[in-house]
């Protein structure tokens, strides 16, 4: 007689086969950190140190949830959420913003501790610039900027010192720091970040906020320092300058994303008052086509007048002002420096106390900024001009070709200095010119 054996579900040997509460594989039988025995091997969340793969972090599975054990070198967990891992680079951990409003308009360098938490990049360190047997008026340097977007502020420091023998250039010279658009091309345009005028025979230090240029201050770039000096080793009028350029990156999330930059007018010299050579064609125009309305568009202008002895003593000592045209709108920018006598670089020699068009000796050139957002349409034309303070076009009646011959010499009217000779002499009577650059910053 065949005997049939019925086994109770209480039998431990077959509990897994007949108990409705027995283990059922989940997640395809692959173990994850969720407090469940996904592979039914009798152990919940086995291998806790290998179950969690979090960004830039060492993680472990604890009580069914992934947790950060440690951040990788150079990374921080700022939001406290394990799911995002260590999400911010250590260099990007926010610091308190640096308030430099009281430094305007001279923008002198602060005490070192003000910027002690900044990430510093120094493309140029005490580089000699001069003119002589070797022309070092223009010097290029390679800058390696942090390749990240997490900066709430970026400051550029320019420190000017005398050469090793202490003999600074005796004269005030136009100078600038710019990014080279096409490195390796000697004729490349430049994006002017900062312009300054050297002091008479002493050094200076300036610190300017260049946060708007953040999109161009990433990775590798070629930086150009230009000092329009005409002295060098052996000159009795000084031997030039030593230039240091540093960038100070202050960590944190910027208020606005980095704007798109349009180099509307790369730095260039133009002539004013020539009549048949008006200013607008020399500066050109920019067609700005915007598919979607931007959050903000700002125009930034650097304009300094140079040359003297002409009608009205232009362009250094007369009030010619930049004008920004956006379709039918017009913005006139007052760039006369009324305050040169208040310059904190007050140990210099020369005529540094006199007001000038757009500049003071021994000082940074303050950028002129105007909001043009409300003037824009889907396609707008932006153009530029230089006009007298009363809105008229400057007419230089003291220039070659503008006078009358008297006993074989051309004599002009309204010359500021001396003998009314029309000819430029390279000294007291020099061509009235503007050094002009303009950028558009488009915030989305």
C-alpha positions in Angstrom: 0.0 0.0 0.0 1.3 3.4 -1.1 1.5 6.0 1.7 1.1 9.7 0.9 2.8 12.1 3.2 1.3 15.6 3.6 3.7 18.2 4.9 2.5 21.1 7.0 3.5 24.6 5.9 4.9 24.9 9.4 7.8 22.8 8.1 10.8 25.1 8.0 12.2 23.1 5.0 9.4 24.3 2.7 8.4 27.6 4.3 9.7 29.6 1.4 7.5 27.6 -1.0 4.1 27.8 0.5 3.9 30.8 2.9 2.1 33.8 1.3 4.4 36.1 3.4 7.6 34.5 2.0 10.3 36.6 0.2 9.5 37.7 -3.3 12.2 39.2 -5.4 11.9 42.9 -6.3 13.9 45.2 -8.5 14.6 42.3 -10.8 16.4 40.6 -7.9 19.1 43.3 -7.9 19.9 44.6 -4.4 19.4 48.3 -3.9 19.4 50.5 -0.8 15.7 50.5 0.2 15.3 48.4 3.3 14.1 45.3 1.4 15.8 42.0 0.6 15.5 42.5 -3.1 17.4 39.3 -4.1 15.8 37.1 -1.4 19.1 35.9 0.0 18.0 36.4 3.6 19.9 39.7 4.1 18.4 43.2 3.7 20.6 45.8 1.9 23.6 43.5 1.8 26.8 45.2 0.7 25.9 48.6 2.1 29.1 50.3 1.0 28.6 49.4 -2.6 24.8 50.0 -3.0 25.0 53.8 -3.2 26.7 55.7 -6.1 26.4 59.4 -5.3 28.1 62.1 -7.2 31.5 63.2 -6.0 31.0 61.3 -2.7 31.7 58.1 -0.7 28.3 56.8 0.4 26.8 54.0 2.4 23.4 52.5 2.8 22.0 53.1 6.3 18.5 52.0 7.4 17.3 51.8 3.9 18.6 55.1 2.7 21.8 56.3 1.0 23.9 58.6 3.1 27.1 60.5 2.4 30.1 59.2 4.3 32.6 61.6 2.9 32.9 64.0 0.0 35.6 63.6 -2.7 38.6 66.0 -2.5 37.5 69.4 -3.8 33.8 68.9 -3.3 31.2 69.9 -0.6 27.7 68.9 0.3 26.0 72.3 0.5 22.3 71.4 0.4 22.4 68.5 2.9 20.5 66.2 0.5 22.2 62.8 -0.2 20.4 62.4 -3.6 22.5 65.3 -5.0 25.7 64.0 -3.6 28.5 66.5 -3.0 27.2 69.0 -5.5 29.4 72.0 -5.2 33.1 72.5 -5.7 35.0 73.6 -2.5 36.1 76.7 -4.4 32.5 77.6 -5.0 31.2 77.4 -1.4 29.6 80.9 -1.0 31.4 83.6 1.0 29.9 86.9 2.0 30.0 89.3 -1.0 32.6 92.0 -1.0 31.1 95.4 -0.8 33.3 97.9 -2.7 30.7 100.7 -3.3 32.6 103.1 -1.1 35.7 102.8 -3.3 34.1 104.5 -6.3 35.1 106.3 -8.4 38.8 105.7 -7.7 38.5 101.9 -7.0 41.7 101.8 -5.1 42.9 98.4 -3.8 41.7 97.3 -0.4 43.6 95.8 2.5 44.7 92.2 1.7 42.3 90.7 4.3 39.2 92.0 2.3 39.9 89.4 -0.4 41.5 86.7 1.7 38.8 84.1 0.8 39.0 84.7 -2.9 40.4 82.2 -5.4 43.3 84.2 -7.1 44.6 83.9 -10.6 47.8 86.0 -11.5 48.4 86.1 -15.2 51.1 88.9 -14.9 53.4 89.4 -12.0 55.6 92.5 -12.1 56.1 92.5 -15.8 58.3 95.3 -17.2 56.7 97.5 -19.9 58.7 100.1 -21.7 59.8 101.4 -25.2 63.3 101.4 -26.6 65.5 98.9 -28.5 62.7 96.5 -27.5 59.1 97.5 -27.8 57.3 96.2 -24.7 54.4 98.6 -24.7 52.2 95.6 -25.5 52.7 92.4 -23.5 50.6 89.2 -23.8 50.3 86.6 -21.0 48.4 83.3 -20.7 45.7 83.2 -18.1 44.3 79.9 -16.8 40.9 80.7 -15.1 38.8 78.3 -13.1 36.5 76.3 -15.4 33.3 76.9 -13.4 30.3 79.2 -13.3 30.0 79.5 -9.5 31.3 83.0 -8.8 29.1 85.7 -7.3 31.8 88.3 -7.9 35.0 88.7 -9.9 37.4 91.5 -9.3 40.5 92.5 -11.4 43.4 94.1 -9.6 46.0 96.1 -11.6 49.1 97.2 -9.7 51.5 99.6 -11.3 55.0 99.9 -9.8 58.2 101.7 -10.8 61.0 99.6 -12.5 63.7 98.0 -10.4 65.8 101.2 -10.4 62.8 103.3 -9.2 62.6 105.5 -12.3 58.9 105.6 -13.2 57.7 107.1 -16.5 57.4 110.9 -16.0 54.2 111.2 -17.9 50.6 110.2 -17.8 50.0 107.4 -20.3 46.9 105.6 -21.5 46.9 101.9 -20.5 44.5 99.0 -20.6 44.0 95.3 -19.8 42.1 93.3 -22.5 41.3 89.8 -23.6 42.7 88.9 -27.1 39.9 87.6 -29.3 42.2 85.6 -31.6 45.4 84.6 -29.8 48.3 84.3 -32.2 46.8 86.8 -34.6 48.9 90.1 -34.4 45.9 92.0 -35.8 43.4 90.5 -33.4 40.7 92.7 -31.9 40.6 92.9 -28.1 37.8 92.9 -25.5 38.7 95.7 -23.1 38.2 94.8 -19.5 39.7 97.8 -17.8 41.4 101.1 -18.8 43.5 103.3 -16.6 45.8 106.3 -16.9 49.3 106.0 -15.4 50.3 108.6 -12.7 53.2 111.0 -13.0 56.3 109.2 -11.6 54.6 107.1 -8.9 52.8 103.8 -8.7 49.1 103.0 -8.2 46.8 100.1 -7.6 43.2 99.7 -8.7 40.5 97.0 -8.2 37.5 96.9 -10.5 34.5 94.6 -10.5 34.5 92.6 -13.8 31.8 90.1 -12.9 29.9 90.8 -16.1 32.8 89.3 -18.1 32.4 85.9 -16.3 31.6 83.9 -19.4 35.0 85.0 -20.9 36.9 84.5 -17.6 36.9 80.7 -17.8 39.6 78.2 -18.8 42.5 79.4 -20.9 42.7 82.9 -22.3 45.3 85.4 -23.6 45.5 88.6 -21.6 47.0 91.7 -23.1 48.5 94.6 -21.1 49.0 97.8 -23.1 50.8 100.9 -21.8 51.3 103.8 -24.2 54.7 104.7 -22.9 57.5 106.1 -25.0 60.4 105.8 -22.5 62.6 102.9 -21.6 66.0 101.8 -20.3 68.4 104.8 -20.3 65.7 107.5 -20.8 66.0 110.7 -18.8 62.2 110.7 -18.5 61.9 107.4 -16.6 62.2 103.8 -17.7 58.7 102.6 -17.9 56.5 100.6 -15.5 56.1 97.2 -13.8 52.6 95.7 -14.2 50.9 93.1 -12.1 47.4 91.7 -12.9 45.4 89.5 -10.6 41.8 88.2 -10.7 40.0 87.6 -7.4 37.1 85.1 -7.7 34.5 85.3 -4.9 32.6 82.0 -4.5 28.8 81.7 -4.6 25.8 81.8 -6.9 25.6 85.0 -9.0 22.5 87.1 -8.8 22.1 86.8 -12.6 23.5 84.1 -14.9 26.6 85.3 -16.7 25.4 87.5 -19.6 26.1 87.0 -23.3 28.7 89.6 -24.3 28.7 91.4 -27.7 31.9 93.3 -28.4 30.0 96.1 -30.2 33.1 98.4 -30.6 36.5 96.8 -30.0 39.0 99.2 -28.6 39.9 101.8 -31.3 41.2 105.3 -31.8 39.0 107.7 -33.7 39.4 111.3 -34.7 36.8 114.0 -33.7 36.1 117.4 -35.3 37.2 116.5 -38.8 34.0 117.3 -40.6 34.3 115.0 -43.6 35.1 112.1 -41.3 32.2 112.1 -38.8 32.3 109.9 -35.7 29.4 107.4 -36.2 30.9 105.7 -39.3 34.2 105.4 -37.5 32.5 103.5 -34.7 30.1 101.5 -36.8 26.8 100.1 -35.7 25.5 96.8 -34.3 22.3 95.0 -35.3 20.9 93.2 -32.3 18.4 90.5 -33.1 16.6 89.0 -30.1 14.1 86.1 -30.6 12.9 86.3 -27.0 12.8 89.4 -24.8 15.9 89.5 -22.5 15.7 90.1 -18.8 18.2 93.0 -19.1 20.5 94.6 -21.7 23.2 97.0 -20.7 25.6 99.0 -22.8 29.1 99.7 -21.4 31.3 102.4 -22.8 34.9 103.4 -22.2 35.7 106.8 -23.8 38.7 109.0 -23.1 39.6 112.2 -25.0 43.2 113.0 -25.9 44.9 115.8 -27.8 45.1 119.5 -27.0 45.7 122.9 -28.5 42.7 122.6 -30.9 39.5 124.6 -31.0 38.1 124.3 -27.5 41.3 122.6 -26.4 39.8 119.3 -27.5 39.7 116.4 -27.0 41.4 116.1 -23.6 40.2 119.3 -22.1 36.7 119.8 -23.6 33.3 118.3 -22.8 32.6 115.9 -25.6 30.3 113.1 -24.5 29.5 109.6 -25.7 26.0 109.1 -27.1 24.3 105.7 -27.4 21.5 105.4 -30.1 19.1 102.5 -29.9 16.7 102.8 -32.9 14.9 106.1 -32.0 16.2 106.4 -28.4 19.2 108.3 -27.4 21.3 108.2 -24.3 24.0 110.9 -23.6 26.6 109.9 -21.1 28.5 112.6 -19.1 32.1 111.4 -18.9 33.8 114.6 -17.7 36.0 114.1 -14.6 35.2 116.9 -12.3 37.0 115.4 -9.4 40.7 114.8 -10.5 41.9 117.0 -7.6 40.5 114.5 -5.2 42.5 111.6 -6.5 44.0 109.6 -3.6 47.1 109.1 -5.7 48.2 112.5 -4.5 52.0 112.2 -4.4 52.3 112.4 -8.2 53.7 115.3 -10.0 52.4 117.1 -13.1 48.9 118.5 -13.8 47.0 115.7 -12.2 44.5 118.0 -10.5 43.0 119.3 -13.8 39.6 117.8 -15.0 39.7 115.9 -18.2 37.4 114.2 -20.7 36.8 110.7 -19.2 40.0 110.4 -17.1 42.3 111.5 -14.4 46.1 110.8 -14.2 46.7 107.9 -11.9 43.2 106.5 -11.9 41.0 103.8 -13.5 38.6 105.0 -16.2 35.2 104.5 -14.8 32.9 102.6 -17.2 29.8 104.4 -18.4 26.8 102.0 -18.2 23.3 102.5 -19.5 20.2 100.2 -19.4 18.8 99.9 -22.9 16.4 97.1 -22.3 13.3 99.2 -22.8 14.6 100.6 -26.1 14.9 97.3 -27.9 12.6 95.5 -30.3 13.0 92.1 -32.0 15.7 93.6 -34.2 17.4 96.9 -33.1 20.2 98.9 -34.5 22.7 100.3 -31.9 25.0 103.1 -33.0 27.5 105.4 -31.2 28.5 109.1 -31.4 30.5 111.8 -29.6 28.8 115.1 -29.2 29.5 118.4 -27.3 27.7 118.9 -24.0 25.1 121.1 -25.8 24.4 118.4 -28.3 26.2 119.9 -31.2 28.8 118.2 -33.4 32.4 119.3 -32.5 34.0 121.2 -35.4 37.8 121.6 -35.1 38.5 125.0 -36.7 42.2 124.6 -35.8 43.4 121.8 -38.0 45.3 121.4 -41.3 43.1 122.5 -44.2 40.8 124.6 -42.1 42.7 127.9 -42.3 43.9 130.6 -44.7 47.4 131.1 -46.1 49.1 134.1 -44.6 52.6 134.8 -46.0 53.0 131.2 -46.9 51.7 129.7 -43.6 48.3 128.3 -42.9 46.6 130.2 -40.1 43.5 128.9 -38.2 41.0 130.6 -35.9 40.2 129.5 -32.4 43.4 127.6 -31.7 43.9 127.3 -27.9 47.6 127.9 -27.8 50.0 130.4 -29.3 50.5 131.2 -32.9 47.3 129.8 -34.5 49.2 127.6 -36.9 46.9 124.9 -38.3 49.6 122.3 -38.6 49.8 119.7 -35.8 53.2 119.9 -34.2 53.2 116.9 -31.9 53.5 119.1 -28.8 51.1 121.8 -27.7 48.9 121.2 -30.8 48.0 117.5 -31.3 45.2 115.7 -33.1 41.9 115.5 -31.1 41.2 111.8 -30.7 39.0 109.5 -28.7 40.0 106.0 -27.4 36.6 104.2 -27.5 35.3 100.7 -26.8 31.8 99.5 -26.1 30.2 96.2 -25.1 26.6 95.0 -24.8 25.7 92.6 -21.9 22.5 90.5 -22.6 21.0 88.9 -19.5 18.6 86.1 -20.1 
